[in-house]
Amino acid sequence: MNQYWYLLPLVVTCLAEPNVAVANNNVRSETANERTQTLAPSGAEALRVFLDCGRCDTDFLRREILFVNYVRDRPDAQVHVLVTIEGTGGGGAAWTLDFYGLEEFEGMDDQLMFYTSQDDTDDSRRRVLARTLSLGLVRYAIRTTLGQELEVITRPRGLFAEQGRGNAQPEDDPWNFWAFRTRFNMSAEAEERDSERRFFGALSANRTTEAWKIRLGVNTSYREDSFALNDSTYTNIRRNNSLDARFIKSVGEHVGIGFGGSAITSTYRNQDLTLRAAPAIEYNFFPYSESTRRQFTVSYSAGYNDLRYEETTIFDKLMEKRVNHAIQSTYEVNEPWGESEFTAEFSQFLDDPSQRRIVLYGEVDIRLFRGFFLNLEGSSSLIRDQIYLARRTATDSEILVRQRQLATDYEWEFRVGFTYSFGSIFNNVVNSRFAGSSGGFIRSF
């Protein structure tokens, strides 16, 4: 037993995976219910935590981490934990946990990170999250009254290597950092007078390192809708196919340069085949290492386009070769007060500057005061570059089923909403009864 550490003199934290690690340690094993009896905190003693994570399994975390009190709103918390997730090479994710000390812990801020791969299950991801969250809360919980009731339980080195994975990727990677993903789905549904069939397939290959980011992808989709009208049958078919490639080189902490190309066919946009090749450069005013929290980027690209159409366009073209350029700026921030994203893009054809497009997009989620969240989202586009539109006038049926892109000078969208909650500040209890069904209480006829 001397190879195990157990019951250290100073009690520090609570293990997030007791049934796995402790049982294998042969030190002691306890169920979640037993831990609830021994560690379930009272409102006066335990650390009050506001967990700010839209993609976390909060029920699991509340069951597994029992040495804190979870509260519904930030003003009631002693620690605010903001969890942000960003995609990594190989289809995985980088999880960043920012800890903000409040009240007596003001100024005690911290940050922890861990990585998951595309092969991880939801359960393995949430267990690593629970363990990392537990470790991050230790420095705060130890300073509370309940802190003297906590203890450290460690795993043997071999068990940790088997069940816990470090953040670093292996130096000797047999795949040389290439990751492949394929998706396929099809569906069919029908009623007496209409039917629908869909097909979608995709294949991608990605390689991401600190120096290079490479993406190759192919997508294909098919949709067929059939309607039995009073005196005839109408069938709407849409096909879309694309092939794209991107090669991006990192240049320091603020710059990325790249080259890419694509091949696209689309019945909706009258594209028999569109080929494009373009170099691009991007500058980030913040270091890319802070991308999970904030980004302010400006990018510029100029590309050559070989366009071939299914039908003659409004400019009497069946094929043409054009050069265009685009500049885009994006600002993203994820802070304790909420999150926001703003994007502005301008593009135009160089041989005819009047054929251009301006796009503005914004999204803001703000925590204004206790329990109140304001959600704003909007986009607006000035459109002058629909060179692919077919000269033939669309039929009423094509308009109704959106079979073809229609001419327009603009498009816009705006959404506003809010949420407000009040009542008990505590959010510890988990009750999953009837969670997966309506239980017969609600019926729709």
C-alpha positions in Angstrom: 0.0 0.0 0.0 3.0 2.3 0.2 2.7 3.1 -3.5 -0.6 5.0 -2.8 -1.1 8.4 -1.3 -4.2 8.7 0.9 -5.6 10.8 3.6 -3.0 13.5 3.4 -2.5 15.5 6.6 -3.9 18.7 5.0 -7.4 18.3 3.6 -7.6 20.2 0.2 -10.1 19.0 -2.4 -12.8 16.6 -3.4 -12.2 14.1 -6.2 -14.5 14.5 -9.2 -14.4 10.8 -10.1 -14.7 8.8 -6.9 -16.2 5.6 -8.3 -13.4 5.2 -10.8 -10.2 6.5 -9.2 -10.8 5.7 -5.5 -12.2 2.2 -6.0 -9.2 1.3 -8.1 -6.8 2.8 -5.5 -8.2 0.2 -3.0 -8.2 3.0 -0.4 -11.9 3.5 -0.1 -14.9 3.7 -2.3 -18.0 5.8 -1.7 -21.2 6.4 -3.8 -22.5 9.8 -4.7 -25.2 9.5 -2.1 -22.7 8.8 0.6 -20.6 11.8 -0.5 -23.8 13.9 -0.5 -24.3 13.0 3.2 -20.7 13.8 4.2 -19.9 16.7 1.9 -23.3 18.3 1.0 -22.7 22.0 2.0 -25.0 24.3 3.7 -25.7 27.8 2.3 -23.7 29.5 5.0 -20.6 27.3 4.8 -19.9 26.3 1.2 -18.3 28.3 -1.6 -21.0 29.9 -3.8 -20.2 29.3 -7.5 -21.8 30.7 -10.6 -21.1 28.3 -13.5 -21.2 30.2 -16.8 -21.2 27.5 -19.5 -23.8 27.0 -22.2 -22.5 23.6 -23.4 -21.7 21.9 -20.0 -23.7 19.1 -18.5 -24.6 21.1 -15.4 -26.7 18.3 -13.8 -23.6 16.0 -13.9 -21.4 18.7 -12.4 -23.8 19.3 -9.6 -23.9 15.6 -8.8 -20.2 15.2 -8.9 -18.8 18.3 -7.3 -20.5 18.5 -3.9 -18.3 20.8 -1.9 -19.7 24.1 -3.3 -23.1 25.7 -3.6 -24.2 26.6 -7.1 -26.1 29.8 -7.5 -28.3 31.0 -10.4 -26.9 34.5 -10.8 -23.5 36.2 -10.7 -24.2 38.7 -8.0 -24.9 35.9 -5.5 -21.6 34.1 -6.2 -18.1 34.2 -4.5 -16.6 32.7 -7.7 -17.7 33.1 -11.3 -16.4 30.3 -13.6 -16.6 31.1 -17.3 -16.1 28.1 -19.6 -15.2 28.7 -23.3 -14.6 26.0 -25.9 -12.6 26.3 -29.2 -12.0 23.7 -31.9 -8.5 22.3 -32.2 -6.7 20.2 -34.8 -8.0 16.7 -35.3 -11.6 17.7 -34.6 -11.0 18.1 -30.8 -11.6 21.0 -28.5 -9.7 23.3 -26.2 -11.6 24.0 -23.0 -10.6 27.2 -21.1 -11.9 27.7 -17.5 -11.6 31.3 -16.2 -12.1 31.8 -12.5 -13.1 35.2 -11.3 -13.0 35.9 -7.6 -15.9 38.0 -6.2 -16.6 39.5 -2.7 -13.8 38.5 -0.4 -12.0 36.7 -3.3 -11.9 39.9 -5.4 -8.7 39.9 -7.4 -8.1 36.1 -7.0 -8.5 35.2 -10.7 -7.2 32.0 -12.3 -7.3 30.1 -15.6 -7.0 26.4 -16.4 -7.1 24.6 -19.8 -7.6 21.0 -21.0 -8.0 19.4 -24.4 -10.4 16.7 -25.7 -10.3 14.8 -28.9 -13.0 13.9 -31.4 -12.8 10.3 -30.2 -13.9 11.2 -26.7 -17.4 10.4 -25.5 -19.6 13.0 -23.9 -19.1 11.2 -20.6 -15.3 11.3 -20.8 -15.4 15.1 -21.6 -17.7 15.9 -18.7 -15.5 13.9 -16.3 -12.4 15.7 -17.3 -14.3 19.0 -17.0 -15.5 18.0 -13.5 -12.0 17.1 -12.4 -10.5 20.4 -13.8 -13.3 22.4 -12.3 -12.7 20.8 -8.9 -9.0 21.6 -8.9 -9.7 25.2 -9.9 -12.1 25.7 -7.1 -9.8 24.4 -4.4 -7.9 27.7 -3.8 -11.2 29.3 -3.0 -13.0 26.5 -1.1 -10.1 26.0 1.3 -10.7 29.5 2.6 -14.3 28.8 3.5 -15.6 27.1 6.7 -16.3 23.9 4.8 -12.7 23.9 3.5 -11.4 22.2 6.6 -13.7 19.2 5.8 -12.2 18.5 2.4 -9.5 15.9 1.6 -7.2 14.9 -1.2 -7.3 11.4 -2.7 -4.7 10.7 -5.4 -4.5 7.9 -8.0 -1.5 5.7 -8.6 0.6 6.9 -11.5 -0.3 4.1 -13.8 -4.1 4.6 -13.3 -3.8 8.3 -14.0 -1.9 7.6 -17.2 -4.7 5.2 -18.3 -7.7 7.3 -17.4 -6.5 10.8 -17.4 -4.9 12.4 -20.4 -2.6 15.3 -20.3 -3.0 18.4 -22.5 0.0 17.7 -24.7 -0.3 15.7 -27.9 2.2 12.8 -28.4 5.4 13.8 -30.1 5.4 10.6 -32.2 2.1 10.8 -34.0 1.6 8.0 -36.5 -0.9 10.2 -38.4 1.4 13.2 -38.5 -1.5 15.3 -37.0 -3.9 14.5 -39.8 -7.5 13.9 -38.8 -10.3 12.6 -41.0 -14.0 12.9 -40.6 -16.9 11.6 -42.7 -20.6 12.2 -42.4 -23.6 10.7 -44.2 -27.3 10.9 -43.6 -30.5 10.4 -45.6 -34.1 10.8 -44.7 -37.5 10.3 -46.3 -41.0 11.3 -45.2 -44.4 11.4 -46.8 -48.0 12.2 -46.4 -50.9 11.5 -48.7 -50.2 14.5 -51.0 -46.5 15.4 -50.4 -43.2 13.7 -49.9 -39.7 14.6 -49.2 -36.3 12.9 -49.7 -32.9 14.2 -48.5 -29.3 13.0 -48.8 -26.2 14.6 -47.4 -22.6 13.4 -47.5 -19.3 15.0 -46.4 -15.6 14.1 -46.1 -12.9 16.3 -44.5 -9.2 16.0 -43.8 -7.6 18.4 -41.4 -4.1 19.0 -40.1 -3.5 21.6 -37.4 -0.2 22.4 -35.8 1.1 25.7 -34.3 2.8 26.4 -37.7 0.2 25.2 -40.2 -3.6 24.8 -40.5 -4.7 22.7 -43.5 -8.3 21.8 -44.4 -9.6 19.7 -47.3 -13.3 19.0 -47.7 -16.0 17.8 -50.0 -19.8 18.1 -49.5 -22.7 16.9 -51.5 -26.5 17.3 -50.9 -29.7 16.4 -52.7 -33.3 17.3 -51.8 -36.4 16.3 -53.7 -39.9 17.5 -52.7 -43.0 16.3 -54.5 -46.5 17.9 -54.1 -49.8 16.5 -55.4 -51.8 19.6 -56.5 -55.4 19.6 -57.5 -54.7 18.9 -61.2 -51.0 18.1 -61.4 -47.9 17.0 -59.5 -45.0 19.4 -58.9 -41.5 18.2 -58.0 -38.7 20.5 -56.7 -35.1 19.2 -56.8 -32.1 20.9 -55.3 -28.5 19.8 -55.7 -25.4 21.3 -54.1 -21.8 20.1 -54.3 -18.6 21.7 -53.2 -14.9 20.9 -52.9 -12.6 23.3 -50.9 -9.0 23.5 -49.7 -7.3 25.9 -47.4 -3.6 26.2 -46.4 -2.8 28.7 -43.6 0.6 29.5 -42.2 1.1 31.1 -38.8 3.4 34.1 -38.7 3.9 35.1 -35.1 1.2 35.7 -32.5 -0.8 38.2 -34.7 -0.6 37.2 -38.4 -1.8 34.4 -40.6 -1.3 34.1 -44.3 -3.0 31.5 -46.5 -4.1 30.2 -49.9 -7.2 28.4 -50.8 -9.6 27.4 -53.5 -13.0 25.8 -54.2 -15.2 24.2 -56.8 -19.0 24.6 -56.4 -22.1 23.5 -58.2 -25.6 24.7 -57.1 -28.9 24.5 -58.8 -30.3 27.2 -56.4 -27.7 29.7 -57.6 -27.6 28.7 -61.3 -24.0 27.5 -60.9 -23.1 24.7 -63.2 -19.5 25.0 -62.0 -17.7 27.8 -60.1 -13.9 27.6 -59.7 -12.1 29.9 -57.3 -8.5 30.4 -56.2 -7.4 33.1 -53.7 -4.6 34.1 -51.3 -5.5 35.9 -48.1 -3.9 37.5 -45.0 -5.3 38.1 -41.5 -4.1 40.3 -38.6 -5.3 39.8 -35.1 -4.9 42.8 -32.8 -5.0 40.4 -29.8 -2.6 37.4 -29.6 -4.1 34.2 -31.0 -3.3 32.6 -27.7 -6.2 34.6 -26.3 -8.7 33.5 -29.0 -11.0 31.6 -26.6 -11.7 34.9 -24.8 -11.3 37.6 -27.4 -10.4 38.3 -31.0 -10.2 41.4 -33.2 -9.2 40.4 -36.7 -8.9 42.1 -40.1 -8.5 39.9 -43.2 -8.0 40.7 -46.9 -8.3 38.3 -49.9 -8.3 38.6 -53.7 -9.4 35.8 -55.9 -9.8 34.6 -59.5 -13.2 33.1 -60.4 -14.1 30.9 -63.4 -17.9 30.9 -63.6 -20.1 28.6 -65.7 -23.9 28.8 -65.5 -26.7 26.3 -66.1 -28.9 29.0 -67.7 -28.1 32.3 -69.4 -27.7 35.0 -66.7 -29.3 38.5 -66.6 -26.1 39.8 -68.1 -26.4 37.3 -71.1 -23.5 35.1 -69.9 -23.2 31.4 -69.9 -19.6 31.6 -68.7 -17.2 34.3 -67.5 -13.9 34.9 -65.7 -13.8 37.5 -63.0 -11.5 38.8 -60.2 -12.9 40.1 -56.9 -11.5 41.1 -53.5 -12.9 41.3 -50.0 -12.0 42.8 -46.6 -13.5 41.5 -43.4 -13.2 42.6 -39.8 -14.5 40.6 -36.8 -14.6 41.4 -33.1 -15.5 38.6 -30.6 -15.3 38.8 -26.8 -16.5 36.4 -24.1 -16.4 38.1 -20.7 -18.2 37.7 -17.3 -20.8 40.3 -18.3 -21.7 38.3 -21.4 -20.5 37.7 -25.0 -20.6 39.6 -28.3 -19.6 39.3 -31.9 -19.5 41.9 -34.6 -18.6 41.3 -38.2 -18.3 43.7 -41.2 -17.5 42.6 -44.7 -17.0 44.4 -48.0 -16.5 42.7 -51.4 -16.5 43.8 -55.0 -15.5 42.7 -58.5 -12.4 44.6 -59.6 -13.5 45.0 -63.3 -16.8 46.5 -62.2 -16.7 48.1 -58.8 -20.4 48.7 -58.8 -21.0 45.0 -58.4 -20.3 44.8 -54.7 -21.7 43.5 -51.4 -21.7 44.9 -47.8 -22.6 42.7 -44.9 -23.0 43.6 -41.3 -23.6 41.1 -38.5 -23.9 41.5 -34.7 -24.8 39.4 -31.7 -24.8 40.5 -28.1 -25.8 38.5 -25.0 -25.6 40.9 -21.9 -26.2 40.2 -18.3 -27.7 43.6 -17.3 -28.6 43.0 -13.7 -29.6 40.2 -11.3 -31.4 37.4 -13.2 -31.9 39.5 -16.4 -30.2 38.7 -19.7 -30.7 40.6 -22.9 -30.2 38.9 -26.3 -29.8 40.9 -29.5 -28.9 39.5 -32.9 -29.1 41.2 -36.3 -27.7 41.2 -39.8 -28.0 43.4 -42.8 -26.7 43.1 -46.4 -26.5 45.5 -49.3 -26.5 43.3 -52.4 -25.2 44.3 -55.8 -23.3 41.2 -57.0 -25.9 38.6 -58.1 -24.2 38.1 -61.4 -25.4 34.4 -61.5 -29.1 35.1 -61.6 -30.9 33.4 -64.5 -32.5 35.7 -67.1 -35.6 33.6 -67.2 -38.3 34.7 -64.9 -38.9 32.4 -62.0 -42.3 30.6 -62.0 -44.7 31.0 -59.1 -44.0 27.4 -58.0 -40.2 28.0 -58.0 -40.7 31.1 -55.9 -43.0 29.3 -53.4 -40.7 26.4 -52.8 -37.5 28.5 -53.0 -36.0 26.5 -55.9 -34.1 29.5 -57.2 -32.3 32.5 -55.8 -34.3 35.6 -56.6 -33.0 39.1 -57.3 -32.8 41.4 -54.3 -31.0 44.6 -53.4 -30.9 43.8 -49.7 -31.7 41.4 -46.9 -31.9 41.8 -43.2 -32.8 40.0 -40.0 -33.2 41.1 -36.4 -34.0 39.2 -33.2 -34.4 40.4 -29.7 -35.2 38.5 -26.5 -34.7 38.4 -22.8 -34.7 36.0 -19.9 -35.5 36.9 -16.3 -35.4 34.6 -13.3 -35.9 35.2 -9.7 -36.4 33.3 -6.4 -34.0 31.1 -4.5 -30.3 31.8 -5.3 -29.3 28.1 -4.9 -29.1 25.7 -7.8 -27.7 22.5 -6.3 -30.6 20.0 -6.6 -30.8 17.5 -9.5 -34.1 15.6 -10.2 -34.2 13.9 -13.5 -37.6 12.2 -13.2 -39.6 12.4 -16.5 -36.7 14.3 -18.0 -36.9 12.4 -21.3 -40.6 12.6 -22.1 -43.7 14.6 -21.5 -45.1 11.8 -19.4 -48.5 12.2 -21.0 -49.0 15.6 -19.3 -48.9 17.4 -22.6 -50.5 16.1 -25.8 -50.5 17.7 -29.3 -53.3 16.6 -31.6 
